[in-house]
Structure formats: structure tokens, C-alpha cells
Amino acid sequence: MSLYSIDALDGKPFKDEVLSLVDRDAMEERSALEILSWAVENFHPRLTISASFGAPEGMALIDMLHGIDPSTRVFVLDTGRLHPATYDLIDRIRDRYDKNVEVVFPNAEEVQEMVRDAGMNLFYASHEERKRCCRIRKVLPMRRHLAGFDAYVTGLRREQNANRANARKVEIDSANGDLVKINPLADWTHAQVMDYVTERAIPINRLHQQNYPSVGCEPCTRSVAPGADPRSGRWWWESDDTKECGLHVADPEEAEGSGI
Ligand code: SF4
């Protein structure tokens, strides 16, 4: 089946054109590799992967995209509060694929003003302060970085939580400038992801072996009991309905107000 091609748009794609030309139902039937091949064909080099290096999904996607085109791009948000294990993994991926992992930092003046006003560990003080930290250290740097791209790939999976249950394999990210957001693993299970990285001996965050299924910032992540909700180790002092990552919320105001 013929899918959307950037040539048909005579230049940069826009939200309405993408939505009208992409057969999104057909995309849902495509495999992760087929989706990624389509993305590279249409958007590279203005295509990137958003990888946290705190979940195996991103490592699987880097491997797949590297196999399609070694020059595909990847970035990580360095909040300044990541685990040492996460920094180690960035270097292991860099070495394995000879890839320049683009490290994106928050604005130094914004961080200085925040910690001067509310302290280094403000996120424990209130939900509002947690949102403020996530906004300055993650949401805004990501928005600034993505301004240089037309499309980006994420490791979102529908089974991860209720907020992601309706994720499509190809959608528009209105919170980040109407970029094309590509979720090739939307219909994958955790077991499928682990099988993929295990079979190929792809490096993953070593904290996964210490009951950290999802590794975020060091002060906001802890290990979980066997069988517990994988997200229960993130922002454990808050209620479940406030835990969605601000990077993956459609409404810009909501995105700025959510934690990551
Ligand atoms: S996860 Fe915690 S430390 Fe990281 S940006 Fe959000 S509030 Fe700040």
C-alpha cells in the first residue's frame, strides 16, 4: 500500500498534510522496522530518537535505526540529575554504534534561578515544584531541541500506563510544535522488548537488574518490589494520576505541568 511520501508535499510536512496523506490505520499494521524504514525514508536527517537511556525500548530503537541507516540521530536529555548508570549506558551505546549521542542540557540560567528560589531538591516540596523542575530540566530543553526536526521516534508502548493506552504508531505532537511523533513499539509488550535486546546483546541500563524497571532522575526514581507496577518507583510520593511524563502529554499546558 502506498503511504505518505514527503515528495508529495513539495517540502516540509505539516500536521494537516500528514494526517490527510498517511493511512494511519495501515500504519498500525506495520512492524516496528517497517515504520522506522518509512520514517528514515521520509524524514532523515530531520528525524531523531528521543531516548532516556533509562528504559530498554530506546536501546532497541537505536539498534533498529542504526541497522537502517547508521547516520540516524539520537538525543538524550541530561537533566543534571541522572543516575551514574545512565551516563555509563550513554557511553556504551556511543562506543558500540560509533554514534554521536546528542546530549541536550537545560538552560543554565533557568536552573540557577529555580534552585536559588526553591533549593536543589524542590521536587519533594510539592507537586507544583516537581512540575517546575521537570519543566525547566526536561520539557523546555526538549522543545528547544525538537525545533530543529520534523519528526521524532519514541519508545512509548500502550501497555505502559493509561495515558499511553491510545498511542498511535504515527501521530502529531502538538506540545512540541506539531512534529510527527512516531511510536513504532506502541503495540509491543515488555517481554518483546526484552527478547529483542537480549537476543542482540544490546546494552541496557544496569539498574534494570536491580529492580529499577524505569530509570529517571536519581532523586525521583527508586527500585520496586517484584511484580509491582513498573512506574511505582517513579515519583513514589505522588498519586498515580499525576505521574505521566510531561514529554508525552498532548496539551502544551498539561505538558508543562506534568512530571517526567
Ligand atoms: S524527574 Fe525529578 S529531578 Fe528530574 S526533572 Fe523531574 S523533578 Fe527534576
Boltz pocket constraint, residues with backbone or C-beta under 6 A from the ligand:
constraints:
  - pocket:
      binder: B
      contacts: [[A, 79], [A, 81], [A, 123], [A, 129], [A, 130], [A, 131], [A, 133], [A, 134], [A, 135], [A, 137], [A, 138], [A, 216], [A, 217], [A, 218], [A, 219], [A, 220], [A, 259], [A, 260]]
      max_distance: 6.0
